[in-house]
Protein backbone atom coordinates (compact mmCIF):
# COMPACT_ATOMS: atom_id res chain seq x y z
CA UNK A 1 0.00 0.00 0.00
CA UNK A 2 1.31 3.44 -0.96
CA UNK A 3 0.59 5.79 1.95
CA UNK A 4 1.71 9.29 2.75
CA UNK A 5 2.13 11.12 6.04
CA UNK A 6 -0.49 13.56 7.28
CA UNK A 7 2.05 16.36 6.88
CA UNK A 8 2.54 15.46 3.21
CA UNK A 9 -1.22 15.48 2.65
CA UNK A 10 -1.52 18.88 4.36
CA UNK A 11 1.32 20.26 2.21
CA UNK A 12 -0.27 18.84 -0.95
CA UNK A 13 -3.47 20.72 -0.04
CA UNK A 14 -1.58 23.91 0.96
CA UNK A 15 -2.78 23.55 4.58
CA UNK A 16 -6.28 24.38 3.39
CA UNK A 17 -9.55 22.49 3.79
CA UNK A 18 -10.51 21.31 0.31
CA UNK A 19 -14.21 21.69 1.14
CA UNK A 20 -14.61 25.12 2.77
CA UNK A 21 -11.23 26.79 2.27
CA UNK A 22 -10.38 26.95 5.99
CA UNK A 23 -6.81 28.26 6.27
CA UNK A 24 -4.73 25.98 8.50
CA UNK A 25 -1.41 27.81 8.30
CA UNK A 26 -1.35 29.22 11.83
CA UNK A 27 -0.65 26.86 14.71
CA UNK A 28 -4.14 26.94 16.26
CA UNK A 29 -5.75 26.58 12.83
CA UNK A 30 -3.36 23.77 11.83
CA UNK A 31 -4.50 21.91 14.95
CA UNK A 32 -8.02 21.89 13.45
CA UNK A 33 -6.96 20.13 10.23
CA UNK A 34 -7.57 16.44 9.72
CA UNK A 35 -7.29 13.91 6.94
CA UNK A 36 -10.40 13.07 4.95
CA UNK A 37 -10.68 10.02 2.76
CA UNK A 38 -12.51 11.18 -0.37
CA UNK A 39 -14.00 7.73 -0.81
CA UNK A 40 -14.69 6.78 2.78
CA UNK A 41 -13.13 3.59 4.00
CA UNK A 42 -16.67 2.41 4.80
CA UNK A 43 -17.34 2.57 1.03
CA UNK A 44 -14.15 0.74 0.09
CA UNK A 45 -11.80 3.74 0.15
CA UNK A 46 -8.11 3.22 0.78
CA UNK A 47 -5.32 5.19 2.42
CA UNK A 48 -3.70 5.80 -0.98
CA UNK A 49 -2.44 9.38 -1.51
CA UNK A 50 -5.03 10.16 -4.21
CA UNK A 51 -7.82 9.33 -1.73
CA UNK A 52 -6.51 11.63 1.04
CA UNK A 53 -7.11 15.37 1.38
CA UNK A 54 -6.87 17.99 4.12
CA UNK A 55 -10.16 18.92 5.75
CA UNK A 56 -11.03 21.02 8.76
CA UNK A 57 -12.61 19.11 11.62
CA UNK A 58 -16.04 20.57 10.86
CA UNK A 59 -16.07 19.52 7.21
CA UNK A 60 -14.62 16.11 8.00
CA UNK A 61 -17.40 15.60 10.51
CA UNK A 62 -20.09 16.84 8.11
CA UNK A 63 -18.99 14.51 5.30
CA UNK A 64 -18.11 11.49 7.43
CA UNK A 65 -21.37 9.62 6.86
CA UNK A 66 -21.68 10.26 3.13
CA UNK A 67 -21.80 7.19 0.92
CA UNK A 68 -20.95 6.83 -2.75
CA UNK A 69 -21.60 4.32 -5.47
CA UNK A 70 -18.57 2.18 -6.41
CA UNK A 71 -18.46 3.80 -9.86
CA UNK A 72 -18.35 7.39 -8.52
CA UNK A 73 -15.19 9.19 -9.61
CA UNK A 74 -12.88 11.14 -7.34
CA UNK A 75 -14.05 14.40 -8.94
CA UNK A 76 -17.72 13.49 -8.46
CA UNK A 77 -17.21 12.63 -4.80
CA UNK A 78 -15.25 15.84 -4.13
CA UNK A 79 -17.95 17.92 -5.83
CA UNK A 80 -20.76 16.24 -3.88
CA UNK A 81 -18.89 16.75 -0.62
CA UNK A 82 -18.24 20.43 -1.43
CA UNK A 83 -21.90 20.98 -2.28
CA UNK A 84 -23.02 19.26 0.91
CA UNK A 85 -20.63 21.32 3.03
CA UNK A 86 -21.76 24.59 1.39
CA UNK A 87 -25.44 23.75 1.93
CA UNK A 88 -24.84 22.64 5.52
CA UNK A 89 -22.88 25.80 6.30
CA UNK A 90 -25.68 27.99 4.91
CA UNK A 91 -28.24 26.15 7.05
CA UNK A 92 -26.10 26.25 10.19
CA UNK A 93 -25.33 29.94 9.66
CA UNK A 94 -29.03 30.72 9.45
CA UNK A 95 -29.69 28.93 12.75
CA UNK A 96 -26.69 30.63 14.37
CA UNK A 97 -27.68 34.10 13.14
CA UNK A 98 -31.30 33.72 14.26
CA UNK A 99 -30.92 31.84 17.53
CA UNK A 100 -27.38 31.93 18.87
CA UNK A 101 -25.92 35.30 17.90
CA UNK A 102 -28.66 37.50 19.41
CA UNK A 103 -28.35 35.82 22.80
CA UNK A 104 -24.58 35.72 22.72
CA UNK A 105 -24.31 39.45 22.14
CA UNK A 106 -26.59 40.20 25.09
CA UNK A 107 -25.01 38.05 27.79
CA UNK A 108 -21.97 39.04 29.84
CA UNK A 109 -18.71 37.19 29.49
CA UNK A 110 -17.90 34.72 32.24
CA UNK A 111 -15.06 35.82 34.54
CA UNK A 112 -11.70 34.16 34.00
CA UNK A 113 -10.86 31.71 36.79
C-alpha positions in Angstrom: 0.0 0.0 0.0 1.3 3.4 -1.0 0.6 5.8 1.9 1.7 9.3 2.8 2.1 11.1 6.0 -0.5 13.6 7.3 2.1 16.4 6.9 2.5 15.5 3.2 -1.2 15.5 2.6 -1.5 18.9 4.4 1.3 20.3 2.2 -0.3 18.8 -0.9 -3.5 20.7 0.0 -1.6 23.9 1.0 -2.8 23.5 4.6 -6.3 24.4 3.4 -9.5 22.5 3.8 -10.5 21.3 0.3 -14.2 21.7 1.1 -14.6 25.1 2.8 -11.2 26.8 2.3 -10.4 27.0 6.0 -6.8 28.3 6.3 -4.7 26.0 8.5 -1.4 27.8 8.3 -1.4 29.2 11.8 -0.7 26.9 14.7 -4.1 26.9 16.3 -5.8 26.6 12.8 -3.4 23.8 11.8 -4.5 21.9 14.9 -8.0 21.9 13.4 -7.0 20.1 10.2 -7.6 16.4 9.7 -7.3 13.9 6.9 -10.4 13.1 5.0 -10.7 10.0 2.8 -12.5 11.2 -0.4 -14.0 7.7 -0.8 -14.7 6.8 2.8 -13.1 3.6 4.0 -16.7 2.4 4.8 -17.3 2.6 1.0 -14.1 0.7 0.1 -11.8 3.7 0.2 -8.1 3.2 0.8 -5.3 5.2 2.4 -3.7 5.8 -1.0 -2.4 9.4 -1.5 -5.0 10.2 -4.2 -7.8 9.3 -1.7 -6.5 11.6 1.0 -7.1 15.4 1.4 -6.9 18.0 4.1 -10.2 18.9 5.7 -11.0 21.0 8.8 -12.6 19.1 11.6 -16.0 20.6 10.9 -16.1 19.5 7.2 -14.6 16.1 8.0 -17.4 15.6 10.5 -20.1 16.8 8.1 -19.0 14.5 5.3 -18.1 11.5 7.4 -21.4 9.6 6.9 -21.7 10.3 3.1 -21.8 7.2 0.9 -20.9 6.8 -2.7 -21.6 4.3 -5.5 -18.6 2.2 -6.4 -18.5 3.8 -9.9 -18.3 7.4 -8.5 -15.2 9.2 -9.6 -12.9 11.1 -7.3 -14.0 14.4 -8.9 -17.7 13.5 -8.5 -17.2 12.6 -4.8 -15.3 15.8 -4.1 -17.9 17.9 -5.8 -20.8 16.2 -3.9 -18.9 16.8 -0.6 -18.2 20.4 -1.4 -21.9 21.0 -2.3 -23.0 19.3 0.9 -20.6 21.3 3.0 -21.8 24.6 1.4 -25.4 23.7 1.9 -24.8 22.6 5.5 -22.9 25.8 6.3 -25.7 28.0 4.9 -28.2 26.2 7.0 -26.1 26.3 10.2 -25.3 29.9 9.7 -29.0 30.7 9.5 -29.7 28.9 12.8 -26.7 30.6 14.4 -27.7 34.1 13.1 -31.3 33.7 14.3 -30.9 31.8 17.5 -27.4 31.9 18.9 -25.9 35.3 17.9 -28.7 37.5 19.4 -28.4 35.8 22.8 -24.6 35.7 22.7 -24.3 39.5 22.1 -26.6 40.2 25.1 -25.0 38.0 27.8 -22.0 39.0 29.8 -18.7 37.2 29.5 -17.9 34.7 32.2 -15.1 35.8 34.5 -11.7 34.2 34.0 -10.9 31.7 36.8 
